Amino acid sequence: MINFSSSLSTEYKQEYFNDLVNKILKSAKTVGASSAFVSISESKGLSVSVRKNDIDTIEHAHNSSLDLVVFDGQKSGSASTSDFSEEALRRTAESAWHIAKHTAVDVASGLPDPHLFPREIIDYGIYHEWDKSTDEIVEIAKIAESAALNVDSRITNTDGSFINCGENYSLIGNTLGFIGDCLYSSYSLSVVPIASESNGIMQRDYWSTHDCNPMKLLDPLLVGRIAAERSVSRLSARRIPTGKYPVLFESPVALGLVGSLAQAINGNNLYRKSSFLVDSLGKNVFPSYIDVIDDPHIYGAIGSSSFDAEGVKTKKREIVSEGVIRGYLLSTYTSRKLGMQTTGNAGGSHNLIMSSKNTHSEDNLDYMLKKMHRGLLVTELIGQGINYVTGDYSRGVFGYWVENGIIQYPVQEITIAGNLFDMFNKIVAIGSDVITRGNKTTGSILIEDMYIAGS
């Protein structure tokens, strides 16, 4: 048996990576760099898939890398290596320096101000070992798939059951004296059953569970059952007439709207003028009851950290308050390009949470369907049709038509379209059926109306 227990010992890696940081920064200084930044990471993973009770794939991965950025005043160059020998480190520093010498001056270039580094690095409990052998993990995947196959006679096949396990250790440092590390894990289980009708029509859906703590994953029997029920419910799908209707995004797909907001207020898109939310700070974009926070200090949440990808200290921030954009997601570089201050978001958002002041604990999906009364429940988005420059939004969808607050039948081969600015402004309600995937959290989101292209 091969045990998937941690080989990424914090004490060992911290000592070893600290030594690498010191060596590469010394090499950078030796070749002539005025300052430098280094990021070193190591990851270990196990991916298992089973299909029809047989092992489909077992993949082990173990990767490491070092990324160096050197500065020649306000010019910069970067280089990477996966070879940590002293000779490789020296060549990496020389390569980055060679690039820096031949680039143009950029006044926004450079390390963060040293007073922005955290005084204390806190453990937020985002690393957990899973003391399971590969055989035991395969068996869990089989249990989930078997549970799906036993739900209904119309579940005739599966695309598989999948488990992904990952451990990651990273350490960053710079010539200003900051050094910080992070150890985190990620685990997921998903099942994709296939339902079929006597006429040969087939549908598939899935369900998944994710957490940095494997003990918090949903029971594999439950994951399999939910996935199978969702697949069966898609049978006999049809199109609906073209028109403008209310649209309710189920919470897993509603997370995409939170991600779209994060993309639109990211400093890279803002300074390049490639976002529909350029110059939106202080402006109403959402209804007054909508709030969005970015909280990097939630214990056990995968996006939690004392510092961002540059070493800048993090803090809980209001991104949207009472419908008004209160903050962007900025790194040192993008903040300088915009004439602002870094927000500690190099690398993006931390734990982004969208909520409504009008949401009550009983506002589950059934309540949201009744609130919509008549319209489309979206459970799957297809394609990437989002233009962040204009905010134009067009996606293929699968979902369910709702009348009198009750699901009537499944719907396919339709497209929903709108504009993200209008969609944000037309959020009617957010449900209490809150879900977290990765570092984003929301309940189901009801939009007042969107254009639906159907039959």
Secondary structure, DSSP 8 states (H G I E B T S, - for coil): --EE-----HHHHHHHHHHHHHHHHHHHHHHT-SEEEEEEEEEEEEEEEEETTEEEEEEEEEEEEEEEEEEETTEEEEEEES--SHHHHHHHHHHHHHHHHTS---TT-S---GGGS-S-----S------EEHHHHHHHHHHHHHHHHTS-TTEEEEEEEEEEEEEEEEEEEETTS-EEEEEEEEEEEEEEEEEE-TTS-EEE--EEEEESSGGGS--HHHHHHHHHHHHHHTTT-B---SEEEEEEE-HHHHHHHHHHHHHHTBHHHHHTT-STTTT-TTSB-S-TTEEEEE-TT-TT-TT--SB-TTS-B---EEEEETTEE---B--HHHHHHTTS---S-TTS-SSEEEEETT--TT--HHHHHHHH-SEEEEEEEES--B-TTT-EEEEEEEEEEEETTEEEEEEEEEEEEEEHHHHHHTEEEE-S--EEETTEEE--EEEEEEEEE--
